[in-house]
Every structure is written in C-alpha cells, then in structure tokens.
C-alpha cells in the first residue's frame, strides 16, 4: 500500500506554486501602478519645465497664485457688497443704481440663459449657472472694469480670482451682452434732437450758460481711451498714437446742457 505522504507532498507543492503566482501577480500590479504614478508626475513636471523654458519671459497667474474661490471673499465681492457709489464710479464708471439698472434691463437674463462658449461644451446645451466662476453681477462687473480702467488683465485676475483663460472667455461672453443690453435701454440711446422746438430749447440752455453763443444746441468733446497693444497689425496700426507713443481708442462725445 502506498504511503499517504507520497500524495500530500505534490498537493502542497501545487498550492505553494499557486500562492507564489498570486503573490507575484499582486506585486506586478503594485509595481505597474507605482510606475504609472511616477510617469504621470514626471510628465507633469516635464510639461511645466518645458513651458517655462519655452516662454521664459511670459508672465501670468495660475490658480495657486489666486484666491481659492471666485464666489467667496474676493476684492470684487467686497466692492459689490459695499454698495458704495464712489467706489462703483471709480472702478466701473457707474453708481450702484445704474449698475443695477443695467443688470436688470436684460444683462442678467442673457447671462443666465446663454451658455458660455467652450471647446468641451455644446453651444446648444443648457447653461450650468451653478458651475460658473461668476454670476451675472460678476460678469457685468468684469466687463465694466475692463472698459473703464486701463489695467492689464493680470489685475482683473487678482480682483476676480480668475485664471487668464477664464478672464478671456468671460470677457468675450460679457462684452457683447453688455452692448446688446445697452442698445435696448431707452436711457442708453444716443439720438439727435428732433424738431425746431427741441433745438430751440437746447439753444436756450446753451445761451443761458454762454451768452455769446447763438444757435448752439450742444457740446462736443474728444476722449482718448488707453488700450493694450494688439498682436493684430491692423488693430495696432489703427490704435497707435505716434504723438503719445501709446495705443488709444479715440472717441468723440456729443451732449447737451440738459445732460443727455
């Protein structure tokens, strides 16, 4: 009769071999995962190094350089919550009442109803308002800051706690909305006087202020608004002022003594 131990040894050896294979497989998976992490971290570091070497003089802010949440404790929100007319006029050119008037005259509705163009978002898709870095008031504030001040975009990034790509995308979205809103506002219209009675009334106001001016119904003035240099040669040529050695957009303003 055969000894039972002769059959036990091959069985135990098979079990040991299976355990060794499982252990080797687990070890291989762990090493593969570790290698993937190392490669991922190395690729990210190489990307940043390559970007730095490629653009050694490029200056911009990244998310870690800004306040963490654009919807919480930013300089813009401090200004908005102050409701101070002087601060609003200084930074955006309008007092609080006018800011709210523009906001409620269609800007807010358009901001909330339209999706912001992105490469990974369908233009026909529903807007995800809760995921935006700025609400409608923030979008209007960004547009007015951009139009009123001559600061570089890095200043806007600090005020609104937005990275450069978001600032550019939101400006491209908010500026046309602002133009469309103002065009529909009665108080935003620019119209020439109509009828002899209106001309005579305006001329009387001018005469009361400057008695030697006969037949004058309004005033005209020029304004040079400083702008950034453009990479487009046609725009650069159109805005460059050789006398002042800087870029400006020249505007002509006409208004009457009744303030309109």
Secondary structure, 3 states (H helix, E strand, C coil): CCCCHHHHHHHHHHHHHHHHHHHHHHHHHHHHHHHHHHHHHHHHHHHHHHHHHHCCCCCCCCHHHCCCCCCCCCHHHHHHHHCCHHHHHHHHCCCHHHHHHHHHHHHHHHHHHCCCCECCECCCCCCCHHHCCCCHHHHHHHHHHHHHCCCCHHHHHHHHCCCHHHHHHHHHHHHHHHHHHHHHCHHHCCCCCCHHHHHHHHHHHHHHHCCCCCCCCCEEEEEEEECCCCCCHHHHHHHEECCCCEEEEEEEEEECCCCC
